[in-house]
């Protein structure tokens, strides 16, 4: 049995690497003083189980701290909130469409004072195709496997207005509601479930284009693995989950020249729980950094969290 699971996981891993694409995580628009972590990336997590379609709201929270090396008087604490209206449709047995519209709220406290911004972010659409679905049985173990691949587009619906000559260009760019660019996403997601236990592995690659201000956010790769367990109770299905998240963001550029101290990577731990009541699902997720490197260590990602309420049809 153990050999069977490992063999199938290895096969799916090769599929994912061969496709070199991504979902996981629709994340919110986020700011940091100098790192240029990039706007408009998205984090999905565990998708709600639905037969035809779903609609819901998600709340995302992220926090950052920046302190300039050698000059602690130059600092920034960033608190970023996003409320997302999201929906999904199953089309037949093979296709799935997702859409997300975020409303972003940015609160920044720095040596320059307090900055508050809010507004509609960049809307995104994704289309997934079920490449593989396999049901099997081993002894008293029911095994289900799925492999989804997909792609999407992010449209420049969020406000973006910068001064290319500003000395704080990166900080200014990161506190915009959107990127002002049309960007593209590729995705892959593999699920394996053995009775009540399951593992969800997904990857996302986001390709950013240059906007009209000749500013381009770095491409971003995200991958995560979540293990979960279904606990049926009276009137509710409880699904605790935990896992690991990896993100790698490329450097930003202005007029085709690399912007200094932008890009980096993050590894974070994740833990959460989902509550499913018939057609309503409530979920909460918390993420804490394990290791990271942005702006040569001058910017640190702090606590991140998400809550969602979803109604399935």
N, C-alpha and C positions, 0 to 999 in steps of 0.2 A: 504493500500500500504506500509506504513512505517513498519507495523508489518511483512508483507511478506518479505521485504528486510532483516530485522533483523533476522527473522527465518532462511532464507537461508544462511546468513553470519555466524550465529551461527553453522549451520550444517557443513559448509565448515571448520570452525575453528576446529571443533571436528575431521574432517577428517585429517586436517593437523597435529594436535597434536597427533593423533593416529599413523600417519605414522612416525612422528618425523624426518622429513628430509628436504632438502633444495635446491634453486638457488638464488639468487639475486645478488647478486652483485657480478661477477667476478672482484676482485680488483687486483692491481698490486703488484709486489714484492716490499717490502718496508723495510726500515732500520730505526732503532733508536738505540741510544747509549747503552741502558741497558735493555729496557723493553722486548725485544724478542717478538714483536708482531706477528711474523710468516711470512713466505714467501709463495707466490704462492696461495693466496686466490683470488677469482675472483668475479667481480661485473657485473651483467647483466643489471639491470634497466628495462626500458620498451623495450621489444623486438620489432623490426620492423615487420610490417604486411607484410607477403609474402605468395604466393600461393605454390611455388615449392622450391625455394632456395634464399639465399642472400649471399653477400660477402661484406666486408667493412673493414675500418680501424677505430680504436679507440685510442684516446690519453688520458692517465690518469696522473694526477698530485697529489702528496701528499707531505705534509711537516710536520716535527716534530721538537720539541725543547726539549733537555734534559739538566738539570742542577742538579748536585749532591747536595743533602741537606747538608748544612753546609760548602760547598766549591764551591762557584760560579765560581772559576777559572777552574773547570772541567765542560765542557759544550760541547754540540754538536747541530748543526743545520743541519737537513737532508732534502734534496730536491730530490724527486724521480719521475722519469718520465718513462712512459711505452707506447710504440706504439704497438698495437695489431692488427694482421691480424686475422679476425674472419669470420666464415661462418656457415651457417645452411641449413639443408635440411628437407623438409617435406616428409615423406615416407607414402603414403596412407593418410588416414584421421585421424589416431591415433598416429603415431610415428613422432618424430622429433629428429634430430641429430645436435649437435653443436660442433664446434672445434675452439680452440683459440691458437694462437702462439704469445707470447709476446717478444718484444725486450726491455730490461730494461736499464735505465740510472740512475745511483746513483751519487749524488753530496753531499759530506759531509764536513762541515766546523766545526772543533772542536779544542779543546786546543792542540791536537796532530798535527794539520795542516789540509791540504785540501786533500780529497780523491775523486777520480773520477773512476768509474767503469762502464762498459757497456758490454752488450752481450745478446745472446738469452736466454730467460727464460724457464720455464717448460711448455710444451705443454699440453693442457687438452682436453678431449673429454667427452661429455655428451649425454645421450640418454633420451628423455622424452616421456612419454606415456599419452595420453589424457584419463583420467579416467572418466571424466564427461563433457558433453556439453549439455546445456539446454537452449532452447529459449521459452520465454513466453511473454504474453501481459497482461497489466493491465490498462484498460482505454486507454489513448493515449500513454502509456509508453511501449516501447519495451525493454525487459529485456533479456540479454544474460549472461550466466554463464559458466565458464570453470574451470576445475581442472586438472592440470598436475602434475604427479609425475615422478621422474627420478633418475638417478644415473650416476656417471662418474668416470673417472680415470685421474690422473695427473702424467705424466711421468717425470723422472729425466733427462731432456734434457739440463737444465741450469747448468753452471759451479758451483762447490762447492768445496772449498779447505780451511780447517781451521787447526789450531794447537790446539789440545785439551788442551794443557798446557798454552796457551796464557792467560794472566791476563785480556785481553779485549775480551774474548771468545764470549760473547753475541753480542758485537758490530761487531766483525769479521763475525760471522754467519749471522747477519742481512744484511750485505753488499755483500752477495753472489748473483749470478744471479738465482740460484735455490736452492732446498733443498736437492738434491741428494737422494731423497726418492720417492718411488711410493706411492701416496696418493689417497684416495678415497672420492668421494663426493656423498651425497644423497640430493635430492631436492623435494620441493613441491611448486606449484604456483597456486593461485586462482585469477581469474578475474571475476568481475561483472561489467556489463555496462548497464546503463539505459539511452536510447537515446544517447546523446552526453557526458554524465557524466559517469566516471568509476572509479573503485578502483582496484589496483593491489597489492596483498599481496603475498610475497614469503619468503621462509626460506631455509637456506643451512646449512648442517653440513658436515665439512671436517675432515676426519680421517687421521692423519699423521702416517707414519711408521718410524722406525729407519733406518738411513742411514749407510753406511759402516764405517763412523767415530764415530758410536755409539751416534750420536746426533739426537735428535727427537724434532721437533717443536710441540708445544701444539695444540691439536684439536681446531677447531674454529666453533662457531655457529654464523650465521648471519641471521637477519630477517629485512624486511622492508615493509612498506605500503606506496604506492603512490596514491594520488587522481589526476585524470587528466580530462581535458575537451577538447572536439574536436570543433575547430572553423573553419568551411569551409570558405575559401576565394577564390578569383579568381586564379585558377591555383595552389593553395597550401592549405594544411590542417595544421592548427596551433594547437598544443596540449601542452598547459602549464601544468605543473605538480608540485606537492609539497607533501612532506611526512616526515616520520621519519625512521631512521635506527638504529638498535641495533646490536652490535657485542660483542662477549665474546670469549676471547682467553685463552686457558689453558696454564699452565706453561710448559716451555721447559725442556728437560732432557738430561743428558750426562751420558752414561754408566749406565742407569736406575736410576740415581740420579737427583732429581729436581735441576734445575739451578735457583739460587736466583734472585729475582726481575724480573721475566718474567711472562707474562700473564697479563690479566686485561680486562676491559670492556670499551665500548664507546657507547654513545647515541648521534646521530647527526641529525640535521635538513637537509632537502634536498629540492632543488628547481631547476627547469629546464624547458626547452621548446624544442619541436620537430617540425621540419618543413618537411612536406612530399610533394614532387613534383613528382607526377606520380610514377616512379620507384626509385627515389632518396630520401633518408631521411637524414636530418641533425639534430643533437641533441646536446645540451649542458646541463650540470648538475653541480651544485655547492653544496658542503656539508660543514656545519660548526658544530663543536662539541657543544653539550648542556651540557653534563656531561661525565666525564671519570675518570678512575683510572688505571694508568700503573706505575709500579715500585714505588709504594707508593707515587705517585704524582710527581715523579721526571721527568717523560717523559710526554709530552703533544702533542697530535695530533693537528695540526693547520688546515689550509684550505686544502680542497680536491676538485678536479674538474675533469670533463671528457667531452670530445668532440668526436663525431663520425660522420662518413659519410658512408652511407650504400646504396648499389645498389641491388634492389630486382629483381628476375627473375620469 
